């Protein structure tokens, strides 16, 4: 076992998912993270709960879920505007938990916009179980080049 959280993954990804390959910053510390882009322009982000994501009770830590929600919800801004963004406010409700080995997914949808501020509603789930729901306000910044 290695301490490199980005070493080649041996898990079988669900169909359509690719590794985000974040090699720097906070995303590297909590990854690996994955993404699936839908043909209609929608997206889903995901991660596999691993031991280093858990709290003392063996559940995925609330801080990990909040960080993931921030990235999953906020990505709606990138998808709709092709701009970088920062989080202004993130309000969430923890509705369930996730254990080691569970595949956690999340997405967001822009539901309001004024000037450079966007309101996003999002959901985090595991299978048919909603883990977290929430609303975020994000400020769009400079242009983000397409990948």
N, C-alpha and C positions, 0 to 999 in steps of 0.2 A: 504494500500500500504506500502511496505517496501523499505528501501534503499538498501537491499541486491540484487544486480543485478543477483545473481545466484539462487534466490529462485525458487522453483518448477515452471516451465513454464506451462502455460495453453494454449499455442497456439498449433494448430494441425500442426505438421510438415509435409511437403511434403514427399511422399513415399521415403524411403531409407535414410533419414537424421537422424543423431543421434547428441545429444548434446556433445560438446567437453569437457564439465565439467572441465574447467580451474579454479582452486580454488585459484590461487595465481598470483601475478604479473600483468602485463599490460593487458593480455587477460581477466582477471577477471573484470577489470575496464570498458572494452568496450563491453563485452559479454551481453547475451549469444551468443556463436558462434556455428555453426553446421557444420557437414561434411557428405558427401555421398561418399562412395568408390564404384567404378564401377567394374564389373567383369573383365574388360580388364586391370585393374590396374590404371585406371584414377581416378580422384577425383574432387569433387566440394566442396568448402567451402561456407558458407552462414551466413547471419544474417537478422533479421527482424528489420527494421528501427524503433526505438523508440524515444520518445521525447528527451531523454538525448543524442542522436546521432546528433541532429540537430543544425543548425546555427540560426541566428536571422530571417532568411527568411523562416524558417520551412523546409528547405532542409537538407538532410544528410550532415553533415559538411565535407569539403574536407579533414580535418585531419583524420576523421574516415575512409573515403574511402582510404586514403593513408596507414593508419595502416592496414586496411583489405587487401589491395592489397599486402602489404609486406608479410602478413601471407599466403595469398592465392597463390601468385607467388612462394614464397620461399619454400612452402611445396613440390613443385616439386622436390627439392633436397632430402628431406627426403624420398619421395616415390621412387626415383630412386637409392639412395645410402645408405639409412638407416643411415644417419649421421646428426648430428646437423649442423646448418649453421648460418652465420651472413650476414647481408646485406652490400654490398660494395657500390652499387649505385642502385637507383630506379628512373626511368624516366617514367612519366605518362602523358597522355593526358586526361583531363576531357571533356567528350563528351556530357553528360546529367546529370541529377540529380535524386535523389530519395527522396520520401516523407515518412512521418510517415505511418507505416503500410505496406510498400512495402518490398518484399522479395528480397534481393540482393544476388547474387551468383558470384563466381569467381573461376578461375583455372589458372594454368600455365603449361608450357611445356618447358622442357630443350631443347634448340636449339644449344647449344655449350658448350664445356668443354675443359679446359686446366689446367693441374695440379689439384689443388683443387678449381679452380674457374669455376663457371657455369653461363651461360647466359640463362635466362628464359624469354620467351614471355608470357604475360598474358592478360586476359580479365576479366572485371567485368561487370555484366549485371543485368537487372531487366526485367523479361519476355523476350520479343524480342528486347528490347532496350539496346544497349551498353552504359554503363555509363562511363567506363574508359578503356583505353588500355595502355599497357606499356611494358617496358623491364627492367629487373633487372639483376645485377651481384651479385652473392652470393658466399661466401667462405665456403666450407664444412669444418667442424671441426671433432670432435671425433665421434666414433660409437654411434648410438642411438639404444637402445634396442627395439625390436618390441613390439607393444602393444598387 
